[in-house]
Amino acid sequence: MSSSHGSATALGVKAHVLYSQLLKADEYWALLGLNSTAEIAAFLKQTAGYKDQLETLLPAKVHRIDLENAVRSSVLAEADSFLFYLLGVWRKFFIDWLSWYESEQLKSIFRWIHSKRLDRDMMRQHLFRVPGSKLPYEALLNCRDYKEVLDTLRDTKFYKVLREPVRRLINGERSLFSLELAIDNMVEMDLYNDIKKLPADEQKVLEPLFGSRIDILNLYHFHRCMWYYNKTIEESISRMPPVKYKVKVHHLREMAKGANWEERIALMEEYFPTYGKIFHDALEQDDKELALEMSIKRYNYLKALSILRNGVPGFHTAIAYFILKDHEVTDIIRMIEDVRYDYDRRSAAQYLIRPIINGGEPAWQ
C-alpha cells in the first residue's frame, strides 16, 4: 500500500463493510441457545462472515477442533486479503499484529513438548496457517525436547528472547509461564514500537488503543506475579515489556507496597481510576481470574469499537475491525464450549468479550 490517502481510505471502507458482517447481538443469543457443535456449525454456515470458511464442513460430522480452526481461519483469510495491499510501515505493523496468532501457535508447540498428550498428527490438527508467518511448523513438530525447538527457531525473531526461558526449562523449571510471557512481551513491544513509525494521524488514533493494552497487560502481569507466583516487585518488573505507556515502574513499586490485593487495587484506583475499576469489579466476582481476563478484553473491544465508529476511514479503521473480529472469534470458541458443556446461558453470556446483556454496547460508543 502506498501512503496515499486514497489507499488508506479504501481499506478503511472495506473494513466497515466487513464489520457489517459481524454477528449481531441476537445471533450471539441464538448461538448460546443451540444444543450441539453440529448446530453451531450449521448456524455459522448461514452467516456472511463465516460461510466461506465453513463451506466444506459437514455439520453433522464436524469435530470441535475442525470447527474452531475454521472459525479462526475466517479472520486470517480476511487478513491475507488486506496484507496483499500493504507495504512499508503499514505492512510491518499488520504482520506484527498477526504475530499474536503466530505466537499462540508457538506456545501450543511448547505446551505439546511439555505435556506430550497428543501425537504429532493430532497436534498438527491444532495448528493453522498464519499470513506472513515464518515459523517452520513441520520442523517444530519433529522436535523431541526444548533444546531442539530452540535450535529450530534459530533463524526466527523468537530465538533471542527464548534462549533464557528455554535454558531455565532445560535446567528443571517446571512452569511455562516465563517462556509464554517472553513471547507475549516481544509481540507487544514490536507492535508498540511499530506505532512510532506510522504517519502522525495514525499514531494519534492507535497509540492510545495499544498503549492502554500495554498498561493493562503490565498491571495484569503485576497482579499474577505478586499474587500467584509470589515474585518480588523487581522480579515482576523484569518480566514485563520494556515499553511503558501511562503505567510507569514507579507506579508498580508503589502498588507493590500493598499488603494484599485489595490494598494494591485501591492504589491502582487512585492512580488510574479506569484500570482500577476493571480490576476491582472483576476480582469481586466468584470466578475472579476469568472475570478479569474477560473484562480486560472487553475494555479493548470497546476502545476498538469506538475507533471504528468514529472519524474518517483509514488504516486505523482496518486495525480496529480486525481487533473486533478477533474478539468475536474468541467469543464463538467460548460459546462452542458453553454449549458442549451445557452451561447456564445467561451466566455464560457474562463471560463473553462482547457485552450483549443489558442492551449490548453502550450508546456512547
C-alpha positions in Angstrom: 0.0 0.0 0.0 1.3 3.5 -0.8 1.0 6.2 1.8 -1.7 7.9 -0.3 -4.9 9.0 1.5 -7.0 7.1 -1.1 -5.4 3.7 -0.4 -5.8 4.0 3.3 -9.4 5.2 2.9 -10.2 2.2 0.6 -9.0 -0.3 3.2 -10.9 1.6 5.9 -14.1 1.4 3.8 -13.6 -2.3 3.2 -13.2 -2.7 7.0 -16.6 -1.0 7.5 -18.2 -3.4 5.0 -16.7 -6.4 6.8 -17.8 -5.0 10.2 -21.4 -5.1 9.0 -21.0 -8.8 8.5 -20.0 -9.5 12.1 -22.6 -11.3 14.2 -25.4 -9.3 15.7 -26.3 -9.5 19.4 -29.4 -11.6 18.7 -27.2 -14.1 16.7 -24.9 -14.4 19.8 -28.0 -15.3 21.9 -29.1 -17.7 19.2 -25.7 -19.5 19.3 -26.0 -19.7 23.1 -29.4 -21.3 22.7 -28.2 -24.1 20.5 -27.6 -27.7 21.7 -24.5 -29.0 19.9 -21.4 -28.3 17.9 -23.2 -29.6 14.8 -26.0 -27.0 15.3 -23.4 -24.2 15.8 -21.6 -25.2 12.6 -24.9 -25.3 10.7 -25.8 -21.8 12.1 -22.5 -20.2 11.2 -22.6 -21.7 7.7 -25.5 -19.3 7.1 -23.7 -16.2 8.2 -21.9 -13.8 5.9 -18.8 -13.7 8.0 -18.2 -17.5 8.2 -19.9 -19.3 5.4 -16.9 -19.3 3.1 -14.6 -20.9 5.7 -17.2 -23.5 6.7 -18.3 -24.3 3.2 -16.7 -27.8 3.1 -17.6 -28.8 6.7 -20.4 -31.2 7.2 -22.2 -30.0 10.4 -23.4 -33.5 11.4 -19.9 -34.9 11.4 -17.8 -31.8 12.3 -15.3 -32.2 15.1 -14.9 -29.3 17.6 -11.3 -28.7 16.7 -12.1 -28.5 13.0 -14.9 -26.0 13.6 -12.8 -23.8 15.8 -9.9 -23.8 13.3 -12.4 -22.9 10.5 -13.7 -20.0 12.6 -10.2 -18.8 13.3 -9.3 -19.1 9.6 -12.0 -16.6 8.7 -10.2 -13.7 10.3 -6.8 -14.9 8.9 -8.3 -15.2 5.4 -9.5 -11.7 5.6 -6.2 -10.5 6.9 -4.5 -12.2 4.0 -6.6 -10.2 1.6 -5.6 -6.9 3.4 -1.9 -7.9 3.5 -1.8 -8.1 -0.3 -2.3 -4.3 -0.4 0.1 -3.2 2.4 3.6 -2.0 2.0 6.3 -0.4 4.2 5.4 0.5 7.8 1.8 -0.4 7.4 2.7 -4.0 6.3 5.2 -4.3 9.1 2.6 -3.2 11.7 0.0 -5.6 10.3 2.3 -8.6 10.2 3.4 -7.9 13.8 -0.3 -7.7 14.8 -0.7 -11.1 13.1 2.2 -12.3 15.2 -0.3 -12.8 18.0 -1.7 -15.8 16.1 1.8 -16.9 15.3 2.9 -16.7 18.9 -0.2 -18.7 20.0 0.9 -21.4 17.6 4.4 -21.4 19.1 3.1 -21.5 22.7 0.9 -24.5 21.7 4.0 -26.3 20.4 5.9 -25.7 23.6 2.9 -26.9 25.6 2.8 -30.0 23.4 6.5 -30.7 24.1 5.9 -30.1 27.8 2.9 -32.4 28.1 3.2 -34.9 25.2 -0.5 -35.5 25.4 -1.0 -35.6 21.7 0.8 -37.5 18.9 2.3 -35.5 16.1 -0.7 -35.9 13.7 -3.2 -34.8 16.4 -1.0 -31.8 17.2 -0.9 -30.8 13.5 -4.7 -30.6 13.5 -4.5 -27.9 16.2 -2.3 -25.6 14.0 -3.4 -23.3 11.3 -1.7 -21.1 8.7 -0.9 -17.5 9.7 -0.4 -15.0 6.9 3.2 -13.7 6.9 4.4 -16.3 9.4 7.9 -17.7 9.0 7.7 -20.4 11.7 8.9 -23.8 10.4 5.9 -25.7 11.6 6.8 -29.2 10.3 10.3 -28.9 11.6 9.0 -27.9 15.0 6.6 -30.8 15.1 9.6 -33.1 14.6 11.3 -31.8 17.8 11.6 -34.0 20.8 12.6 -31.5 23.5 13.0 -27.9 24.4 16.6 -27.6 23.0 15.5 -28.9 19.6 12.7 -26.4 19.5 15.1 -23.6 20.3 17.6 -24.7 17.7 14.8 -24.9 15.1 13.9 -21.3 15.9 17.4 -20.0 15.4 16.6 -18.1 12.2 13.4 -16.6 13.5 12.7 -13.5 15.6 11.7 -15.6 18.6 15.2 -17.2 19.1 16.8 -14.4 21.0 14.0 -13.8 23.5 13.5 -17.5 24.2 17.1 -18.6 24.9 17.0 -17.7 28.6 13.5 -19.2 29.3 14.4 -22.4 27.4 17.7 -22.6 29.4 15.7 -22.5 32.6 13.3 -25.2 31.4 16.2 -27.4 30.4 17.6 -26.9 33.9 14.4 -28.1 35.6 11.9 -25.2 35.7 8.5 -26.8 35.5 6.2 -23.9 34.6 6.0 -22.4 31.0 4.9 -19.1 32.5 8.2 -17.2 31.9 8.5 -18.6 28.4 5.0 -17.6 27.4 5.4 -14.2 29.0 8.6 -13.6 27.0 6.7 -14.4 23.7 3.8 -12.2 24.6 6.1 -9.3 25.7 8.0 -9.5 22.4 4.9 -9.2 20.3 3.5 -6.3 22.4 6.9 -4.5 22.3 7.1 -4.9 18.5 3.6 -3.5 18.0 4.1 -0.5 20.3 7.4 0.4 18.6 5.8 0.0 15.1 3.2 2.7 16.0 6.0 5.3 16.3 6.8 4.7 12.6 3.3 5.3 11.3 2.1 8.6 10.0 1.2 11.1 12.7 -2.6 10.9 12.2 -2.5 7.1 12.5 -0.2 7.3 15.6 -2.7 9.7 17.3 -5.5 7.2 17.0 -3.7 3.9 17.5 -1.2 4.8 20.3 -4.0 5.1 23.0 -5.5 1.8 21.9 -2.3 -0.2 22.0 -0.8 2.0 24.9 -3.7 1.1 27.2 -3.3 -2.5 26.2 0.4 -2.3 27.3 -0.8 -0.6 30.6 -3.3 -3.3 31.4 -1.0 -6.1 30.3 1.6 -4.8 32.7 -0.9 -4.5 35.5 -2.2 -8.0 34.8 1.3 -9.5 34.9 2.0 -7.4 38.1 -1.1 -8.9 39.7 -0.3 -12.5 38.7 3.4 -12.3 39.6 2.7 -10.8 43.0 -0.4 -12.8 43.9 0.0 -16.3 42.3 3.8 -16.6 41.9 5.0 -14.7 44.9 7.5 -12.8 42.9 9.3 -9.7 44.2 8.5 -6.4 42.6 11.9 -6.4 40.8 11.2 -9.9 39.5 7.8 -8.9 38.4 9.1 -5.8 36.6 11.8 -7.8 34.8 9.1 -10.0 33.2 7.2 -7.0 31.7 7.7 -5.4 28.3 10.4 -2.7 28.4 8.0 -0.3 26.8 5.6 1.6 29.1 2.6 3.9 28.3 0.9 5.6 31.3 1.7 3.0 33.9 5.3 3.5 34.9 7.7 1.5 37.0 7.3 3.9 40.0 3.5 3.2 40.0 4.1 -0.5 40.2 6.6 -0.1 43.0 4.1 1.9 45.0 1.3 -0.6 44.4 3.6 -3.4 45.5 3.7 -1.9 49.0 0.1 -3.0 49.5 -0.2 -5.9 51.9 -2.8 -7.7 49.9 -4.6 -7.5 46.5 -7.3 -5.2 48.0 -4.7 -2.6 49.0 -2.9 -2.9 45.7 -6.1 -2.4 43.8 -7.0 0.6 45.9 -3.7 2.2 44.9 -4.4 1.3 41.3 -7.8 3.0 41.5 -6.1 6.1 42.9 -3.5 6.3 40.1 -5.6 5.0 37.2 -9.4 5.0 38.0 -10.4 3.3 34.8 -7.9 0.5 35.1 -8.6 0.2 38.8 -12.3 -0.3 38.3 -11.7 -3.1 35.8 -9.6 -5.0 38.3 -11.7 -4.1 41.3 -15.0 -5.2 39.8 -13.6 -8.4 38.3 -11.8 -9.5 41.4 -15.0 -9.2 43.5 -16.7 -11.8 41.3 -16.7 -15.5 42.2 -14.6 -16.6 39.2 -12.1 -13.8 39.7 -9.5 -14.6 37.1 -11.9 -15.5 34.3 -13.8 -12.3 35.0 -10.6 -10.2 35.0 -9.4 -11.8 31.7 -12.8 -11.1 30.0 -13.1 -7.5 31.5 -9.6 -6.6 30.1 -10.5 -7.9 26.7 -13.9 -6.1 26.8 -12.2 -2.8 27.5 -10.0 -3.4 24.5 -13.1 -4.3 22.4 -14.9 -1.1 23.3 -11.9 1.1 22.5 -11.6 -0.6 19.1 -15.3 -0.2 18.5 -15.1 3.5 19.3 -12.3 3.9 16.8 -14.1 2.1 14.0 -17.3 4.1 14.5 -15.7 7.5 14.7 -13.7 9.6 12.2 -12.6 9.2 8.6 -11.9 5.6 7.5 -8.2 4.7 7.2 -5.6 2.2 8.2 -6.6 2.6 11.9 -10.1 1.6 10.9 -8.9 -1.7 9.5 -6.9 -2.4 12.6 -9.9 -1.7 14.8 -12.0 -4.0 12.7 -9.5 -6.9 13.0 -9.4 -6.5 16.8 -13.2 -6.7 16.9 -13.2 -9.7 14.6 -10.5 -11.4 16.7 -12.6 -10.9 19.8 -15.7 -12.3 18.0 -13.8 -15.4 17.1 -12.7 -15.8 20.7 -16.4 -15.4 21.8 -17.6 -18.0 19.3 -15.0 -20.5 20.5 -16.1 -19.9 24.1 -19.7 -20.3 23.1 -18.9 -23.7 21.5 -17.5 -24.8 24.9 -20.5 -23.3 26.7 -22.9 -25.3 24.5 -20.9 -28.5 24.7 -20.9 -28.5 28.5 -24.4 -27.1 28.8 -23.5 -24.0 30.9 -26.3 -21.7 32.0 -26.7 -19.4 29.0 -27.1 -16.2 30.8 -24.2 -16.9 33.1 -22.1 -17.8 30.0 -23.0 -14.5 28.3 -21.5 -12.6 31.3 -18.1 -14.0 30.3 -18.2 -13.1 26.7 -16.0 -10.3 25.5 -18.8 -8.5 23.6 -21.4 -7.1 26.0 -24.7 -8.5 25.0 -26.5 -8.2 28.4 -28.5 -5.1 29.4 -28.7 -3.6 25.9 -25.3 -4.6 24.5 -22.7 -2.0 23.6 -23.2 1.4 25.4 -24.8 4.0 23.2 -21.9 6.4 23.9 -19.6 4.1 22.0 
